Structures are given as structure tokens and as C-alpha cells.
Amino acid sequence: MDNNSDMKPSAEIRPEGTDATLNEIAMLHRQSSGYYRDIADAMEQGDDTGSGYFTRLAEYHDGMLETVNEILSDMSGGVHTPSRSAETYLKKNEGRLNQALQSKNTAELAELAHENERGISNGYEHALGNTQLIDFAKELLQKQHREVLIWVNRADRFKTVPQDFNDHYDLDKK
């Protein structure tokens, strides 16, 4: 008797389906929101542009997280331990972040935010490549990814023109 015939494929043992994928996306938003709030709190008094920008980033991630969590709460499933791929760029570069915060280096903080947002976009692209996603989750992730791309562009813009971060890439409002 062949022992391999009784074994299930690894995808059946721990499928990286909709709930696991959404958990990883939720982790990206949760971490980002926390880091951006910390950055906003650490900004110098009177730096309304920087503080406001990072506060808006945190609020945006809170909103995205809330939407994903609403779906996750309706799904039954086991607890999934997010992989290291679900760690944000900011988490992976915490040393650089702390150094930029201590030195009040707004340019470095803007660069880190831009890289973080690009990493989140990559996370969405990876998630959307999952063939086991349920259709409604795929539609949600596609919609959210469009918003993520707007924030990637805003973060890029903030690096060079901090006062113009808010409306330059609001494509839906034009």
C-alpha cells in the first residue's frame, strides 16, 4: 500500500484561503496605523503638515482595517498566525524609524512611509494572486487596492511637496 495516497496535499491541510489572506491584509493595516499614530504624536509641535499627514495615514489604515475586520468577523475559521510577509516595511525597519523619530528627520519619515505604502500595495497584489479567494473578498481587495495606490502616490508626493499631500492624487474627485 502506498502511504502517499493517504496524505492530503498541503493546501488542504492549511489552505491560504480567504480568511488567512484577509488576516494578513488586516495585519498590514493594523501595524501601519499604529506606527503612523506614533509618528504623528512624535512630530514637533507646530508641524501641522507632518503631523496631519501621518494622522490621516493612520485614519485611512483604520478605515481599511475596519472593513476587512467586518468581513473576518462574519467568517468562521481558525486562528491564523500571520507570516513575516504580513509585517509592514515600518516593522521590518523599526531601527531606521526610531532613528528618524529621534532626530526629527521628516524627510526620512516620509521616505519610510512611501516604502511602507508600496509594501502594502505589494501585499494586495500578492493577495489578489491567491486563486482560493472567495469572489466578494477579491472584489473588496481590488477596491481597496485602488485606494492603496492613491495613498502610494500621496506618500510619493509628500516626500517632495509636503503641503500638497492631500488632494493631488484624489482621482475620484476630479
Contacts in CASP RR format, 6 or more apart in sequence:
PFRMAT RR
TARGET T0000
AUTHOR 0000-0000-0000
METHOD contacts of the structure
MODEL  1
MDNNSDMKPSAEIRPEGTDATLNEIAMLHRQSSGYYRDIADAMEQGDDTG
SGYFTRLAEYHDGMLETVNEILSDMSGGVHTPSRSAETYLKKNEGRLNQA
LQSKNTAELAELAHENERGISNGYEHALGNTQLIDFAKELLQKQHREVLI
WVNRADRFKTVPQDFNDHYDLDKK
11 132 0 8 1.000
15 132 0 8 1.000
16 130 0 8 1.000
16 132 0 8 1.000
17 130 0 8 1.000
17 132 0 8 1.000
17 133 0 8 1.000
18 75 0 8 1.000
18 132 0 8 1.000
18 133 0 8 1.000
18 134 0 8 1.000
18 137 0 8 1.000
19 72 0 8 1.000
19 75 0 8 1.000
19 77 0 8 1.000
19 78 0 8 1.000
19 80 0 8 1.000
20 80 0 8 1.000
21 127 0 8 1.000
21 130 0 8 1.000
21 132 0 8 1.000
21 133 0 8 1.000
21 137 0 8 1.000
21 141 0 8 1.000
22 68 0 8 1.000
22 71 0 8 1.000
22 72 0 8 1.000
22 75 0 8 1.000
22 137 0 8 1.000
23 72 0 8 1.000
23 80 0 8 1.000
23 82 0 8 1.000
23 86 0 8 1.000
24 80 0 8 1.000
24 82 0 8 1.000
24 83 0 8 1.000
24 85 0 8 1.000
24 86 0 8 1.000
24 123 0 8 1.000
24 127 0 8 1.000
25 68 0 8 1.000
25 86 0 8 1.000
25 123 0 8 1.000
25 124 0 8 1.000
25 127 0 8 1.000
25 141 0 8 1.000
25 144 0 8 1.000
26 65 0 8 1.000
26 68 0 8 1.000
26 69 0 8 1.000
26 72 0 8 1.000
27 82 0 8 1.000
27 86 0 8 1.000
27 87 0 8 1.000
28 86 0 8 1.000
28 88 0 8 1.000
28 120 0 8 1.000
28 123 0 8 1.000
29 61 0 8 1.000
29 62 0 8 1.000
29 63 0 8 1.000
29 64 0 8 1.000
29 65 0 8 1.000
29 68 0 8 1.000
29 120 0 8 1.000
30 61 0 8 1.000
30 65 0 8 1.000
31 87 0 8 1.000
31 88 0 8 1.000
31 90 0 8 1.000
31 91 0 8 1.000
32 57 0 8 1.000
32 58 0 8 1.000
32 61 0 8 1.000
32 88 0 8 1.000
32 90 0 8 1.000
32 116 0 8 1.000
32 120 0 8 1.000
33 58 0 8 1.000
33 61 0 8 1.000
33 62 0 8 1.000
33 65 0 8 1.000
34 58 0 8 1.000
34 61 0 8 1.000
35 88 0 8 1.000
35 90 0 8 1.000
35 91 0 8 1.000
35 97 0 8 1.000
35 116 0 8 1.000
36 54 0 8 1.000
36 55 0 8 1.000
36 57 0 8 1.000
36 58 0 8 1.000
36 61 0 8 1.000
36 113 0 8 1.000
37 54 0 8 1.000
37 55 0 8 1.000
37 58 0 8 1.000
38 101 0 8 1.000
39 54 0 8 1.000
39 97 0 8 1.000
39 101 0 8 1.000
39 109 0 8 1.000
39 113 0 8 1.000
40 50 0 8 1.000
40 51 0 8 1.000
40 52 0 8 1.000
40 54 0 8 1.000
40 55 0 8 1.000
40 58 0 8 1.000
42 101 0 8 1.000
42 104 0 8 1.000
43 50 0 8 1.000
43 51 0 8 1.000
43 54 0 8 1.000
43 104 0 8 1.000
43 106 0 8 1.000
44 104 0 8 1.000
47 106 0 8 1.000
49 162 0 8 1.000
49 163 0 8 1.000
49 165 0 8 1.000
50 106 0 8 1.000
50 162 0 8 1.000
53 158 0 8 1.000
53 162 0 8 1.000
53 165 0 8 1.000
53 166 0 8 1.000
54 109 0 8 1.000
54 113 0 8 1.000
56 165 0 8 1.000
56 166 0 8 1.000
57 113 0 8 1.000
57 151 0 8 1.000
57 155 0 8 1.000
60 147 0 8 1.000
60 151 0 8 1.000
64 144 0 8 1.000
64 147 0 8 1.000
64 148 0 8 1.000
67 140 0 8 1.000
67 144 0 8 1.000
68 140 0 8 1.000
68 144 0 8 1.000
71 136 0 8 1.000
71 137 0 8 1.000
71 140 0 8 1.000
85 123 0 8 1.000
85 126 0 8 1.000
88 116 0 8 1.000
88 119 0 8 1.000
88 120 0 8 1.000
89 112 0 8 1.000
89 115 0 8 1.000
89 116 0 8 1.000
89 118 0 8 1.000
89 119 0 8 1.000
90 97 0 8 1.000
90 112 0 8 1.000
90 113 0 8 1.000
90 116 0 8 1.000
93 112 0 8 1.000
93 115 0 8 1.000
96 108 0 8 1.000
96 112 0 8 1.000
97 109 0 8 1.000
97 112 0 8 1.000
99 105 0 8 1.000
99 108 0 8 1.000
100 108 0 8 1.000
100 109 0 8 1.000
100 112 0 8 1.000
101 109 0 8 1.000
106 162 0 8 1.000
107 159 0 8 1.000
110 155 0 8 1.000
110 158 0 8 1.000
110 159 0 8 1.000
110 162 0 8 1.000
111 159 0 8 1.000
113 155 0 8 1.000
113 158 0 8 1.000
114 152 0 8 1.000
114 155 0 8 1.000
114 156 0 8 1.000
114 158 0 8 1.000
114 159 0 8 1.000
116 155 0 8 1.000
117 148 0 8 1.000
117 151 0 8 1.000
117 152 0 8 1.000
117 155 0 8 1.000
118 152 0 8 1.000
118 155 0 8 1.000
120 148 0 8 1.000
120 152 0 8 1.000
121 145 0 8 1.000
121 148 0 8 1.000
121 149 0 8 1.000
121 152 0 8 1.000
124 141 0 8 1.000
124 144 0 8 1.000
124 145 0 8 1.000
124 148 0 8 1.000
125 145 0 8 1.000
127 133 0 8 1.000
127 141 0 8 1.000
128 138 0 8 1.000
128 141 0 8 1.000
128 142 0 8 1.000
128 145 0 8 1.000
133 141 0 8 1.000
150 169 0 8 1.000
150 170 0 8 1.000
150 171 0 8 1.000
153 168 0 8 1.000
153 169 0 8 1.000
154 165 0 8 1.000
154 166 0 8 1.000
154 168 0 8 1.000
154 169 0 8 1.000
155 165 0 8 1.000
157 164 0 8 1.000
157 165 0 8 1.000
157 168 0 8 1.000
157 169 0 8 1.000
158 165 0 8 1.000
161 168 0 8 1.000
167 173 0 8 1.000
END
